Amino acid sequence: MASKMKSAERKTGNLMSIVIVIGLCSFFYILGAWKKSGFGKGDQIAYNIIKETKCTILPNLNFETHHTIKEVTVASSDSKSKVFEPCDVQYTDYSPCQDQNRAMTFPRENMNYRERHCPKESEKLHCLIPAPEGYVTPFPWPKSRDYVHYANVPYKSLTVEKAVQNWVQFKGDVFKFPGGGTMFPQGADAYIDELASVIPIADGTVRTALDTGCGVASWGAYLLKRNVVTMSFAPRDNHEAQVQFALERGVPAIIGVLGTIHLPYPSRSFDMAQCSRCLIPWTSNDGMYMMEVDRVLRPGGYWILSGPPINWRTYYKTWQRSKEDLQKEQEKIEELAKLLCWEKKYEKGDLAIWRKKINDRSCSNRNDIKLSKCKSTDANSVWYKKMKVCRTPFPEVKNPNEVAGGQLKKFPNRLFAVPPRIANGYIPEITAQSYQDDNKLWRKHVNAYKRINKLIGSVRYRNIMDMNAGLGGFAAVLESSDSWVMNVVPTISKRDTLGVIYERGLIGIYHDWCEAFSTYPRTYDLIHANGVFSLYKNKCKMEDILLEMDRILRPEGMVIFRDDVDVLIKVKKMASGMRWNVKMTDHEDGPLVSEKIIVAVKQYWVGGRSNTTSDV
């Protein structure tokens, strides 16, 4: 009888246990659903109870740089992951879409061979690009503006070819950049001072600039201390490595050229653009290159030309050209400028400055030379699109004093002000309120990142990329003199938001992540990938995108992934075979949110002389 009673008690106890477990599960399910719905902020006690997940906080990732010499070896990888081997050391500076050997198979007319020509699927490398032997962490900003380790960019050609122009000097085991240029031998500061006597650089009116044929980007480097951020570009060069020097210095730059296709920027992007002896034939192709500058130049923006043919009377013998040819070239530039609605503001010595009018109400309507207008719908549709001989129309205005496209506030106020493209309803489904909400969200996200890594926002991460920038909220929250962000708007994005990013006073570029980015290896300290792999699902291989991220990431650089947990589990497995230290953590709102965060740190390793690799 007693045994039957004990048996009954056990059954009752088991039943009660089951009921309690079911009750608790139901309670936490409801609590979690309530929390995720947005009606409550969640509860730390509940968070701690239901934190049983494979996601972890990051106690053991080292975000400090620690190497100063060239030693090397490879840490063990996840045995279940595919292990990616290092590429041969000949690929140390490999830029897939600007490969020198491939480029030479394309026509030289209009610089076509210097444009993007990406490898076919069968030609892609599926290995890790090695750093050069002896690679060391770049100098921190602002010292990096003036000094670069020779081991990181071991090319001396410029020190010889540009010796008298004060571009770069080789001293000991470093390059020194005195801030000179072909057209500013007295230094970039003196040159910018002259510009500032005409252009309102000091008061925040001018914030974004474009440097065409930038050399080592000293103009952009020295504009940074005046709170102007410059997008510099120059073609891939097999011996001078100009863009590579610029990025190693911590200055924004890409490999690019004015050739046959549009520049990868939206219309009305830049407050100022310059050509300082950039050798671009502005009058060829009926002025098509000036028309492309006009497309990306904001109404009221400035165009600077220093070098040929300006001051041709003084330099025609040096340039080995006749007075007649140079005079005709400058007259043609002046004529094109009028047709584009630019007004000449300054010419002295080697320098000329034009200002694009704020709208087309007062533009010349000359009939002797006709210049057709481009279709307004084509102004931002530029990825691999051929340039045409036509003028991009101004947005319509209601009165002659109105700035076409909208008046911008001065920087830094424009950073968080509602951009005109949003205020005017040009971006589908984006309102002033949703824009402000997006800013609040990114403040929250960036604060979460800084709790993981307190060095974010410091000079430790100078060159930063946001692979899927949206409205630019990530870059806006991080904005400081210590770092800059290359905001990438993927060409397959639902909405074209790059114009908004420029209106905020930030810089960025269109790009398709199924292809390699237009930069050298090891040019970014931190890469942010928000929803990138969900966006590119079934579009191209995850492996290719991850390998490209590894190529452009510096040794000991950091990657932050934010995506759905199912996607990130695949990312984590693959990245573990890439010499990255990888950790996953929960969303800042807790483990019930399906979106997770992965933080990865690229290990330090370099290529050896016998095609072997090692690390510190």
C-alpha positions as CSV (number, residue, x, y, z in Angstrom):
1,M,0.0,0.0,0.0
2,A,2.8,2.3,1.0
3,S,4.6,1.6,-2.3
4,K,1.5,2.5,-4.3
5,M,1.2,5.8,-2.4
6,K,4.9,6.6,-3.1
7,S,4.3,5.7,-6.8
8,A,1.3,8.0,-6.9
9,E,3.3,10.8,-5.3
10,R,6.1,10.3,-7.8
11,K,3.6,10.5,-10.7
12,T,2.1,13.6,-9.1
13,G,5.5,15.2,-8.7
14,N,6.5,14.4,-12.3
15,L,3.3,15.8,-13.5
16,M,3.8,19.0,-11.5
17,S,7.4,19.3,-12.8
18,I,6.1,19.0,-16.4
19,V,3.4,21.6,-15.7
20,I,6.0,24.0,-14.2
21,V,8.4,23.5,-17.1
22,I,5.6,24.1,-19.6
23,G,4.4,27.1,-17.6
24,L,7.9,28.6,-17.5
25,C,8.5,28.0,-21.2
26,S,5.2,29.6,-22.0
27,F,5.9,32.6,-19.8
28,F,9.3,33.2,-21.3
29,Y,8.0,32.7,-24.8
30,I,5.3,35.3,-24.2
31,L,7.8,37.6,-22.5
32,G,10.2,37.2,-25.4
33,A,7.4,37.9,-27.9
34,W,6.3,40.9,-25.9
35,K,9.9,42.2,-25.9
36,K,10.4,41.7,-29.6
37,S,7.1,43.3,-30.4
38,G,8.5,46.7,-29.3
39,F,5.9,47.2,-26.5
40,G,8.5,46.6,-23.7
41,K,12.2,47.0,-23.3
42,G,12.8,43.5,-21.9
43,D,14.2,42.5,-18.6
44,Q,17.7,41.7,-17.6
45,I,16.7,38.9,-15.3
46,A,14.8,37.2,-18.2
47,Y,17.8,37.9,-20.4
48,N,20.1,36.0,-18.0
49,I,17.8,33.1,-17.6
50,I,17.2,32.5,-21.3
51,K,20.7,33.3,-22.5
52,E,21.4,29.6,-23.3
53,T,22.7,30.0,-26.8
54,K,25.8,29.4,-28.9
55,C,26.2,33.1,-29.2
56,T,28.9,34.5,-26.9
57,I,30.3,37.8,-25.7
58,L,33.8,38.4,-26.8
59,P,36.3,38.1,-23.9
60,N,39.3,36.9,-25.8
61,L,39.6,38.8,-29.0
62,N,42.6,41.1,-29.1
63,F,41.9,44.4,-30.9
64,E,45.3,45.9,-30.2
65,T,48.1,45.8,-32.8
66,H,51.1,44.0,-31.4
67,H,53.6,43.4,-34.2
68,T,56.5,45.5,-35.2
69,I,58.6,43.0,-37.2
70,K,58.2,40.5,-40.0
71,E,58.0,37.2,-38.2
72,V,55.2,34.8,-39.2
73,T,53.0,31.3,-38.8
74,V,49.4,30.2,-39.1
75,A,47.1,29.6,-36.2
76,S,44.9,26.5,-36.3
77,S,41.6,26.7,-38.0
78,D,38.2,25.0,-37.3
79,S,38.7,21.5,-38.6
80,K,35.2,21.4,-39.9
81,S,35.7,24.5,-42.0
82,K,37.2,24.8,-45.4
83,V,40.7,26.0,-45.0
84,F,41.8,28.7,-47.5
85,E,45.4,28.6,-48.5
86,P,47.6,31.6,-49.1
87,C,48.1,32.8,-52.6
88,D,51.6,33.0,-54.1
89,V,53.6,36.0,-53.1
90,Q,53.4,37.4,-56.6
91,Y,49.8,38.4,-55.8
92,T,50.7,40.6,-52.8
93,D,49.3,43.7,-54.5
94,Y,46.7,42.0,-56.6
95,S,43.7,44.1,-57.6
96,P,41.5,41.7,-59.6
97,C,39.5,44.2,-61.6
98,Q,42.5,46.4,-62.4
99,D,45.0,43.7,-63.0
100,Q,47.9,45.0,-65.2
101,N,48.1,41.9,-67.4
102,R,44.4,41.8,-68.1
103,A,44.3,45.6,-68.7
104,M,46.8,45.4,-71.5
105,T,44.4,43.2,-73.6
106,F,41.9,46.1,-73.8
107,P,42.0,49.1,-76.2
108,R,44.0,52.1,-75.0
109,E,41.6,54.6,-76.6
110,N,39.9,56.8,-74.1
111,M,41.7,55.0,-71.3
112,N,39.5,51.9,-71.7
113,Y,42.3,49.6,-70.6
114,R,42.6,51.4,-67.3
115,E,38.9,50.9,-66.4
116,R,37.4,48.0,-64.5
117,H,37.9,44.6,-66.2
118,C,37.1,41.9,-63.7
119,P,38.2,38.3,-64.0
120,K,35.8,35.6,-65.2
121,E,34.5,33.1,-62.6
122,S,37.1,30.5,-63.9
123,E,39.9,33.0,-63.4
124,K,39.1,34.1,-59.8
125,L,41.6,33.3,-57.1
126,H,40.3,31.3,-54.2
127,C,43.1,31.9,-51.8
128,L,44.3,34.5,-49.3
129,I,46.3,37.5,-50.5
130,P,49.5,37.6,-48.4
131,A,51.0,40.8,-47.0
132,P,54.6,41.6,-48.1
133,E,57.4,40.2,-46.0
134,G,58.2,42.8,-43.3
135,Y,54.7,44.4,-43.3
136,V,54.0,46.4,-40.2
137,T,51.1,48.3,-38.8
138,P,50.8,51.8,-40.5
139,F,51.6,54.8,-38.4
140,P,48.6,56.3,-36.6
141,W,46.9,59.4,-37.9
142,P,48.0,62.1,-38.2
143,K,51.6,60.9,-38.4
144,S,50.5,58.6,-41.3
145,R,49.7,61.6,-43.4
146,D,53.4,62.3,-43.6
147,Y,55.1,58.9,-43.2
148,V,54.6,55.4,-44.6
149,H,56.6,52.3,-43.9
150,Y,58.7,51.3,-47.0
151,A,58.0,47.6,-46.3
152,N,54.3,48.1,-46.8
153,V,54.5,49.8,-50.2
154,P,58.0,48.9,-51.4
155,Y,58.1,51.1,-54.6
156,K,60.6,53.9,-55.1
157,S,59.7,55.0,-58.6
158,L,57.9,58.2,-57.5
159,T,60.8,59.3,-55.4
160,V,62.8,59.5,-58.6
161,E,60.1,60.6,-61.1
162,K,58.6,63.3,-58.9
163,A,61.8,64.2,-56.9
164,V,61.7,67.9,-57.9
165,Q,58.0,68.2,-57.3
166,N,58.1,67.3,-53.6
167,W,55.6,64.4,-53.8
168,V,57.5,61.8,-51.8
169,Q,61.0,61.2,-50.4
170,F,62.6,58.0,-49.3
171,K,64.5,58.2,-45.9
172,G,65.8,55.2,-44.1
173,D,63.0,52.6,-44.0
174,V,60.1,55.1,-44.5
175,F,58.7,57.3,-47.2
176,K,58.1,60.9,-46.2
177,F,55.3,63.0,-47.9
178,P,56.2,66.7,-47.7
179,G,52.8,67.7,-49.0
180,G,54.0,69.0,-52.4
181,G,52.5,68.5,-55.8
182,T,53.2,69.2,-59.4
183,M,51.1,72.4,-59.4
184,F,51.7,73.3,-55.8
185,P,55.5,73.1,-55.2
186,Q,55.2,75.4,-52.1
187,G,53.0,72.7,-50.5
188,A,49.3,71.8,-50.4
189,D,48.6,74.2,-47.5
190,A,49.7,77.2,-49.6
191,Y,47.7,76.0,-52.6
192,I,44.6,75.5,-50.5
193,D,45.0,78.9,-48.9
194,E,44.8,80.4,-52.4
195,L,41.7,78.3,-53.2
196,A,40.2,79.5,-49.9
197,S,40.5,83.1,-51.0
198,V,37.8,82.3,-53.6
199,I,36.0,79.2,-52.3
200,P,34.2,79.2,-48.9
201,I,36.2,76.3,-47.5
202,A,36.5,77.6,-43.9
203,D,32.8,78.0,-43.0
204,G,31.5,74.5,-43.8
205,T,29.9,75.4,-47.1
206,V,32.3,73.1,-48.9
207,R,32.5,69.7,-47.3
208,T,32.9,67.0,-50.1
209,A,35.5,67.2,-52.8
210,L,36.6,65.2,-55.8
211,D,40.3,64.9,-56.9
212,T,40.6,63.6,-60.5
213,G,44.0,62.0,-61.1
214,C,45.0,62.5,-57.5
215,G,48.7,61.4,-57.4
216,V,49.4,60.5,-53.8
217,A,46.3,62.5,-52.7
218,S,48.2,65.2,-50.8
219,W,45.4,67.7,-51.7
220,G,42.8,65.5,-50.0
221,A,45.2,64.8,-47.1
222,Y,45.6,68.5,-46.3
223,L,42.0,69.3,-46.8
224,L,41.1,66.9,-44.0
225,K,42.3,69.3,-41.3
226,R,40.0,71.9,-42.8
227,N,37.0,69.5,-42.4
228,V,36.7,68.8,-46.1
229,V,36.6,65.1,-47.1
230,T,37.9,64.2,-50.6
231,M,37.2,61.3,-52.8
232,S,40.5,60.9,-54.7
233,F,41.2,58.6,-57.6
234,A,43.9,57.7,-60.0
235,P,44.4,54.7,-62.4
236,R,46.1,51.5,-61.3
237,D,49.8,51.9,-62.0
238,N,52.2,49.0,-62.2
239,H,55.1,50.9,-60.7
240,E,54.0,54.1,-59.0
241,A,51.2,52.8,-56.7
242,Q,49.8,56.3,-56.2
243,V,46.4,55.2,-54.7
244,Q,48.1,52.6,-52.6
245,F,50.3,55.3,-51.0
246,A,47.2,57.5,-50.4
247,L,45.3,54.7,-48.5
248,E,48.4,53.7,-46.6
249,R,48.6,57.4,-45.5
250,G,45.0,57.1,-44.2
251,V,43.5,59.3,-47.0
252,P,40.3,58.3,-48.9
253,A,41.1,57.1,-52.4
254,I,40.1,54.5,-55.0
255,I,41.6,53.1,-58.2
256,G,39.7,54.8,-61.0
257,V,39.9,56.8,-64.2
258,L,37.8,59.0,-66.5
259,G,37.5,56.8,-69.5
260,T,34.4,55.5,-71.3
261,I,32.1,54.7,-68.4
262,H,30.5,57.0,-65.8
263,L,32.2,57.6,-62.4
264,P,30.6,55.5,-59.7
265,Y,29.0,58.5,-57.9
266,P,25.4,60.0,-58.1
267,S,24.6,63.3,-59.6
268,R,25.0,66.5,-57.4
269,S,27.5,64.8,-55.1
270,F,30.5,67.1,-54.7
271,D,30.8,70.6,-53.4
272,M,34.2,71.0,-55.2
273,A,36.2,69.2,-57.8
274,Q,39.7,69.7,-59.0
275,C,42.2,68.7,-61.7
276,S,45.8,69.5,-60.7
277,R,47.8,68.6,-63.8
278,C,45.7,65.4,-63.9
279,L,46.4,65.1,-67.7
280,I,42.7,64.4,-68.5
281,P,42.0,65.7,-72.0
282,W,39.0,67.9,-71.1
283,T,38.2,69.0,-74.6
284,S,38.3,65.6,-76.3
285,N,35.2,63.7,-77.1
286,D,33.3,67.0,-77.4
287,G,33.9,67.8,-73.8
288,M,32.4,64.6,-72.4
289,Y,34.7,64.5,-69.4
290,M,33.7,68.1,-68.3
291,M,30.1,67.0,-68.7
292,E,30.8,64.1,-66.3
293,V,32.3,66.4,-63.8
294,D,29.2,68.6,-64.2
295,R,27.0,65.7,-63.5
296,V,28.6,64.9,-60.1
297,L,29.1,68.6,-59.2
298,R,26.5,70.1,-56.9
299,P,24.7,73.3,-58.1
300,G,26.8,76.1,-56.6
301,G,29.9,73.9,-56.6
302,Y,33.4,74.8,-57.7
303,W,35.7,73.3,-60.4
304,I,39.4,73.9,-60.1
305,L,41.9,73.5,-63.0
306,S,45.6,74.0,-62.4
307,G,48.0,73.0,-65.1
308,P,47.7,72.7,-68.8
309,P,46.4,74.7,-70.6
310,I,46.1,77.3,-67.8
311,N,49.1,79.8,-68.0
312,W,50.0,78.4,-71.4
313,R,51.8,81.7,-72.3
314,T,54.5,80.9,-69.7
315,Y,54.8,77.1,-70.1
316,Y,54.1,76.3,-73.8
317,K,57.8,75.5,-74.4
318,T,58.1,73.4,-71.3
319,W,55.0,71.4,-72.4
320,Q,56.4,71.2,-75.9
321,R,53.2,72.5,-77.5
322,S,52.5,75.4,-79.7
323,K,50.9,78.6,-78.4
324,E,48.1,78.2,-80.9
325,D,47.1,74.7,-79.8
326,L,47.1,75.6,-76.1
327,Q,45.2,78.8,-76.7
328,K,42.5,76.9,-78.6
329,E,42.3,74.3,-75.9
330,Q,41.7,76.9,-73.2
331,E,39.2,78.7,-75.3
332,K,37.3,75.4,-75.8
333,I,37.3,74.8,-72.0
334,E,35.9,78.3,-71.5
335,E,33.2,77.7,-74.1
336,L,32.2,74.3,-72.6
337,A,32.1,75.9,-69.1
338,K,29.5,78.4,-70.3
339,L,27.4,75.8,-71.9
340,L,27.5,73.8,-68.7
341,C,26.3,76.9,-66.8
342,W,29.6,77.5,-65.0
343,E,30.8,81.0,-64.2
344,K,34.5,81.8,-64.1
345,K,35.5,83.2,-60.8
346,Y,39.3,83.3,-60.8
347,E,42.4,82.9,-62.9
348,K,45.9,83.7,-61.7
349,G,49.1,82.1,-62.6
350,D,48.6,78.4,-63.0
351,L,45.2,78.3,-61.4
352,A,41.6,78.8,-62.7
353,I,38.3,78.4,-60.8
354,W,34.8,78.1,-62.1
355,R,31.5,78.0,-60.1
356,K,28.5,76.0,-61.3
357,K,25.4,78.2,-61.1
358,I,22.8,77.3,-58.5
359,N,20.1,76.7,-61.1
360,D,19.6,77.1,-64.9
361,R,17.4,80.2,-64.8
362,S,20.3,82.4,-65.9
363,C,22.2,80.0,-68.1
364,S,23.4,80.9,-71.5
365,N,21.0,79.7,-74.3
366,R,23.4,80.1,-77.2
367,N,22.2,78.7,-80.5
368,D,25.6,78.5,-82.3
369,I,26.7,75.4,-80.3
370,K,24.0,73.1,-79.2
371,L,24.4,70.8,-76.2
372,S,21.7,68.3,-75.7
373,K,20.4,67.5,-72.3
374,C,20.7,64.0,-70.9
375,K,17.7,62.1,-69.7
376,S,17.1,63.0,-66.0
377,T,16.4,59.3,-65.2
378,D,19.9,58.4,-66.2
379,A,21.7,60.8,-63.8
380,N,22.3,58.2,-61.1
381,S,22.2,55.0,-63.3
382,V,25.9,54.8,-63.8
383,W,27.3,51.4,-63.0
384,Y,29.2,50.3,-66.1
385,K,27.1,52.7,-68.2
386,K,28.8,54.6,-71.0
387,M,29.2,58.3,-70.8
388,K,27.4,60.4,-73.4
389,V,27.9,63.9,-74.8
390,C,25.0,65.6,-73.0
391,R,24.4,67.9,-70.0
392,T,22.7,66.6,-67.0
393,P,19.7,68.8,-66.4
394,F,19.3,70.8,-63.2
395,P,16.4,69.9,-60.9
396,E,13.5,72.3,-61.5
397,V,13.2,75.4,-59.3
398,K,10.4,77.8,-58.5
399,N,12.4,81.0,-58.4
400,P,15.8,82.3,-59.6
401,N,17.3,82.3,-56.1
402,E,16.5,78.7,-55.3
403,V,19.3,76.1,-55.2
404,A,18.4,73.3,-57.6
405,G,18.0,70.1,-55.7
406,G,17.7,71.9,-52.4
407,Q,19.8,74.1,-50.1
408,L,22.2,72.2,-47.8
409,K,23.1,73.3,-44.3
410,K,26.8,74.0,-43.6
411,F,28.8,71.2,-42.1
412,P,28.6,69.8,-39.5
413,N,24.9,70.7,-39.2
414,R,24.1,68.9,-42.5
415,L,25.3,65.6,-41.0
416,F,22.1,65.0,-39.2
417,A,19.7,67.5,-40.8
418,V,17.1,66.0,-43.1
419,P,18.7,65.8,-46.6
420,P,16.9,67.5,-49.4
421,R,16.5,64.3,-51.4
422,I,14.4,62.9,-48.4
423,A,12.6,66.2,-47.7
424,N,11.6,66.4,-51.4
425,G,10.4,62.8,-51.5
426,Y,13.0,61.5,-54.0
427,I,13.8,58.3,-52.0
428,P,10.8,55.9,-52.0
429,E,9.4,54.9,-48.6
430,I,11.9,57.2,-46.8
431,T,10.4,60.1,-44.8
432,A,11.9,62.6,-42.5
433,Q,10.7,60.6,-39.5
434,S,12.1,57.3,-40.8
435,Y,15.4,59.1,-41.4
436,Q,15.5,60.3,-37.8
437,D,14.5,56.8,-36.6
438,D,17.4,55.3,-38.6
439,N,19.8,57.7,-37.0
440,K,18.6,56.7,-33.5
441,L,19.0,53.0,-34.5
442,W,22.6,53.5,-35.6
443,R,23.5,55.3,-32.5
444,K,22.3,52.3,-30.6
445,H,24.2,49.9,-32.9
446,V,27.4,51.8,-32.7
447,N,27.2,52.0,-28.9
448,A,26.9,48.2,-28.9
449,Y,30.0,47.9,-31.1
450,K,32.0,50.1,-28.8
451,R,31.0,47.9,-25.8
452,I,32.5,45.0,-27.7
453,N,35.6,47.0,-28.8
454,K,36.4,50.2,-27.0
455,L,38.9,51.1,-29.7
456,I,36.2,51.8,-32.3
457,G,36.1,55.5,-32.9
458,S,39.8,55.9,-32.2
459,V,42.8,56.2,-34.6
460,R,43.2,52.5,-34.3
461,Y,40.6,52.1,-37.1
462,R,41.4,54.9,-39.5
463,N,40.2,53.6,-42.9
464,I,36.7,52.2,-42.5
465,M,34.3,50.7,-45.0
466,D,30.5,50.2,-44.7
467,M,29.6,47.6,-47.3
468,N,25.9,48.3,-47.2
469,A,25.6,51.9,-46.1
470,G,21.9,52.6,-46.4
471,L,21.3,56.2,-45.3
472,G,24.9,56.5,-43.9
473,G,23.8,56.3,-40.3
474,F,26.8,54.2,-39.3
475,A,29.3,56.6,-40.8
476,A,27.5,59.7,-39.4
477,V,27.6,58.4,-35.8
478,L,31.4,57.6,-36.2
479,E,32.2,60.9,-37.9
480,S,35.4,62.4,-36.5
481,S,38.8,63.6,-37.5
482,D,40.3,60.2,-36.3
483,S,38.7,58.2,-39.1
484,W,36.7,58.2,-42.4
485,V,34.2,55.8,-43.8
486,M,33.8,54.7,-47.4
487,N,30.0,54.2,-47.7
488,V,29.2,51.6,-50.3
489,V,25.7,51.4,-51.8
490,P,25.4,48.1,-53.5
491,T,24.1,48.3,-57.1
492,I,21.4,45.8,-56.3
493,S,20.0,47.7,-53.3
494,K,16.3,48.3,-53.2
495,R,16.8,52.1,-52.9
496,D,19.5,54.3,-54.2
497,T,20.6,56.2,-51.1
498,L,24.1,57.4,-52.1
499,G,22.9,60.9,-53.0
500,V,21.6,61.2,-49.4
501,I,24.9,60.1,-48.0
502,Y,26.7,62.9,-49.9
503,E,24.1,65.5,-48.9
504,R,25.0,64.6,-45.3
505,G,28.6,65.5,-46.0
506,L,29.9,61.9,-46.2
507,I,31.5,60.1,-49.1
508,G,30.7,56.8,-50.8
509,I,30.5,54.8,-54.0
510,Y,28.3,52.4,-56.0
511,H,29.6,48.9,-56.1
512,D,28.5,45.3,-56.8
513,W,29.9,42.9,-54.2
514,C,29.9,40.1,-56.7
515,E,33.0,41.8,-58.0
516,A,36.3,43.0,-56.4
517,F,36.4,46.5,-55.1
518,S,38.6,49.1,-56.8
519,T,41.4,49.2,-54.3
520,Y,44.7,47.6,-53.4
521,P,45.0,44.8,-50.8
522,R,45.3,45.8,-47.1
523,T,43.6,49.2,-47.4
524,Y,40.9,49.1,-44.7
525,D,41.3,48.8,-40.9
526,L,37.6,48.0,-40.2
527,I,34.8,46.7,-42.4
528,H,31.2,46.8,-41.5
529,A,28.9,44.3,-43.2
530,N,25.2,44.9,-42.3
531,G,22.9,42.5,-44.1
532,V,25.3,42.1,-47.0
533,F,25.0,38.3,-47.2
534,S,21.2,38.4,-47.0
535,L,21.2,41.0,-49.8
536,Y,23.4,38.9,-52.0
537,K,21.8,35.5,-51.2
538,N,21.5,33.6,-54.5
539,K,23.3,36.4,-56.3
540,C,26.9,35.3,-56.0
541,K,29.0,33.1,-53.7
542,M,29.5,33.9,-50.1
543,E,33.1,32.6,-50.4
544,D,34.0,35.2,-53.1
545,I,32.7,38.1,-51.0
546,L,34.5,36.9,-47.9
547,L,37.8,36.5,-49.8
548,E,37.4,40.0,-51.2
549,M,36.9,41.3,-47.7
550,D,40.0,39.5,-46.6
551,R,41.9,41.0,-49.5
552,I,41.2,44.6,-48.7
553,L,41.4,44.2,-44.9
554,R,44.7,45.0,-43.1
555,P,46.4,42.4,-41.0
556,E,44.8,42.6,-37.5
557,G,41.9,44.5,-39.0
558,M,38.4,44.0,-37.7
559,V,35.1,43.0,-39.4
560,I,31.7,43.4,-37.9
561,F,28.9,41.4,-39.5
562,R,25.3,42.0,-38.7
563,D,22.7,39.7,-40.2
564,D,20.2,36.9,-39.6
565,V,21.5,34.1,-37.4
566,D,21.1,31.4,-40.1
567,V,23.2,33.5,-42.5
568,L,25.9,34.2,-39.9
569,I,26.3,30.6,-38.9
570,K,27.4,29.9,-42.5
571,V,29.6,33.0,-42.4
572,K,31.2,32.0,-39.1
573,K,32.1,28.5,-40.4
574,M,33.6,29.8,-43.6
575,A,35.5,32.7,-42.0
576,S,37.0,30.3,-39.5
577,G,39.1,28.8,-42.3
578,M,40.4,32.2,-43.4
579,R,42.9,32.9,-40.6
580,W,40.3,35.1,-38.8
581,N,39.5,34.8,-35.1
582,V,35.7,34.8,-35.1
583,K,33.2,35.2,-32.3
584,M,29.4,35.6,-32.4
585,T,27.3,37.6,-30.0
586,D,23.6,38.4,-29.5
587,H,21.8,41.4,-30.8
588,E,22.0,44.3,-28.4
589,D,18.2,43.7,-27.6
590,G,18.9,40.2,-26.4
591,P,19.0,36.6,-27.6
592,L,15.4,36.4,-28.8
593,V,16.2,38.7,-31.8
594,S,17.1,36.6,-34.8
595,E,19.6,39.2,-36.0
596,K,23.1,38.5,-34.5
597,I,26.5,40.1,-34.6
598,I,29.8,38.5,-35.6
599,V,33.1,40.1,-34.8
600,A,36.2,38.9,-36.6
601,V,39.9,39.9,-36.3
602,K,42.2,39.0,-39.2
603,Q,45.4,37.4,-37.9
604,Y,48.8,38.9,-38.7
605,W,50.6,36.8,-41.3
606,V,52.8,37.6,-44.3
607,G,54.2,35.9,-47.4
608,G,57.7,34.4,-47.2
609,R,60.5,34.4,-49.7
610,S,59.9,30.7,-50.6
611,N,56.1,31.1,-51.0
612,T,55.6,29.9,-47.4
613,T,53.8,31.9,-44.7
614,S,54.2,32.6,-41.1
615,D,52.9,34.9,-38.4
616,V,53.9,36.5,-35.1
